[in-house]
Amino acid sequence: MSLQITIATRESRLALWQAEHVKALLEARDHAVTLLGMTTRGDQILDRTLSKVGGKGLFVKELETALEEGRADIAVHSLKDVPMDLPEGFALACVMAREDPRDAWVSPGCATPADLPPGAVIGTSSLRRTVLLRAMLSKMQRDDVRIEPLRGNLDTRLRKLDEGQYAAIVLAAAGLKRLRLADRIRHIFSSDEMLPAAGQGALGIETIAARADLAGALAPLADQSTWLAVAAERAVSRAMGGSCSMPLAAHATLEGKRLHLRAAWGDPEGAPRLVTAEGAADVHGVDAAVALGERVAADLRAAGAR
Ligand SMILES: NCc1[nH]cc(CCC(=O)O)c1CC(=O)O
């Protein structure tokens, strides 16, 4: 059955690309789709790091209000920005196939961190990237390198790099690839070098939980392997306190039915060291993926993560 579907979306270039992507997929199945663009608190606060102003919920609240008031039917999110527990009455109806989950190094002058000149400044505001970079730089005996805050949408961050405020910045490869900015990438960190954030690279579609009428339209967009991987990753985050503003990485990969999960935590104020944990399990459903995530989180805590 063909439906009339309105998509609530933020208005950054990346958010609009993602909403247009979902629109095209739904239109290909004969649904009539309209976009409802909106500005969120998270888009307006550009001068402070997100963890200090309330975290990622800031990017989804206004979209949820539009769903609640019936102004939109679905909201498209970068899954990384979606809180571990949605407010009562909302559901993550669909997780789509993941883009590249890794982090990218963007720098006009330095092919990798090893090329950084003395005293160089790297830009990032993510606590996860900060603790992972600190650990990496410490191993390289590069305590001279500074890591400084970098906020704003992708274009803003690239502009600040081009203006010379930073020697390099670290961004999600997925966002750069979606906006055809992959030519800016000098190096993609392997997950051994820099473990990705829970949900990085995946898109999630949120609805009011009661909207069973949308299930048929959304089912063809869902990707079961991504769903299992991100369920495990998000279970680590939830078990570690649920906050998205944690210096925490969690990344899972599926080989057949075998789900491998790794997690890392670093103390932003402490020594530049990482606490890590990993595990694997045969998964036939989301419960086993979540159980693996909880087990790895318990190991991470036992190893000293807070
Ligand atoms: N926090 C902002 C955000 N949310 C999702 C992405 C990238 C795309 C993705 O992970 O799907 C980004 C930009 C970045 O981290 O560089």
The ligand as an ORCA input file, in Angstrom:
! r2SCAN-3c Opt
* xyz 0 1
  N      28.001     14.201     16.049
  C      27.709     14.675     14.721
  C      27.642     13.549     13.751
  N      26.670     12.638     13.826
  C      26.878     11.717     12.839
  C      28.009     12.092     12.135
  C      28.618     11.391     11.019
  C      27.782     10.413     10.264
  C      27.486      9.142     10.980
  O      28.138      8.744     11.963
  O      26.547      8.467     10.510
  C      28.501     13.271     12.701
  C      29.670     14.034     12.264
  C      30.987     13.517     12.795
  O      31.029     12.786     13.792
  O      32.025     13.858     12.220
*
